[in-house]
Structure formats: structure tokens, C-alpha cells
Amino acid sequence: MTIALDPLVVGVGSNLDPARHVAAALDILCRRALMVDISVVYRSPAIGLPQGAPDFLNLAVRLQWEGTLFELKALLEEIEAEQGRRREPGAWASRTLDLDILTAGHLYGRVGAFTVPHPDIERFAHAVVPLAELAGEHIHPRLEVSYADLAVRLDASHLERIDSLADGTVT
């Protein structure tokens, strides 16, 4: 039995040389999966990090994927590592690249070591606003509310829409 994984959306974020790292991740994803759509890029403050930490660039990518979610998660972690991601103790650190499965069709709950839909889409505009651009009409399988409705419930006043990765380069 095949489980429909549409929409399958991956969140992409970086605050350390984001133009380079995000572009590299998108290039690899284009070669390894079918990229259906991509959101605009948003700049947002580094929430939870020390004052002066560089801003993040965030976007979302809608994919068609032929493998399992475990294989996709392994690929995302491989791309993060190739781009110099170091997993420091504690979740709140600057990073070259952060790739998360935000939603995978109607699946919800624990999938191995991760959760779908990703819990950050309920808490952070920088995660759900790009997701809503790509799959706003789809319903969160646990909350039974659309991703577009989730996006408007969160304060997105700190998000700055930018035209390109190059325009969003932060030091």
C-alpha cells in the first residue's frame, strides 16, 4: 500500500552565509527529487539566539519524492552536513542550513525520530507562512485547520519578503 505524501513540503533555513548554503541545498534537491514549487524567501530575526545573531532566510519547497520519509530525512541531514551544519547541544544555534520536513500528506505523529507535521508550523510564522504559500488549502491532519489559517493566526510582522537569495545575504 502506498501512502500519498502530497503535499510534501520541506522547510529551508539558514543564517550563516545563507545565499550560498540555501542555493546549494536547492540544487541538490533538484537533482535528487522533483521540485514541484518553491515559496518566496523571507528574512526573519534569529528567534531564541543571542542578540546580534544574524537574521535567518527561510523558504519552503514542495517536492514529489519516490522514497520513504526516512530516506528523505537522511538526504536532508546529508545535505545539512555537506553544507557544514554542526549539531550543537541544544536546539537554538546559528546554522549553515536547517532542512525540515514540514508536512507529508495526511500523516501525523512520530515518524522515527521526527514528527510530522513539524511542530514549528504551529509556533513560528517563518515556518508556516512559506508552507501556506505552497499548500495553504491543505488541512493540518491533527489540528483540522488549513495551513493558510494557521499562518494568519501567527504574528508575521517580523518577516520580510525578499526578492532573491542574493538580496537576503546577511553577514
Disulfide bonds with the S-S distance in Angstrom:
none
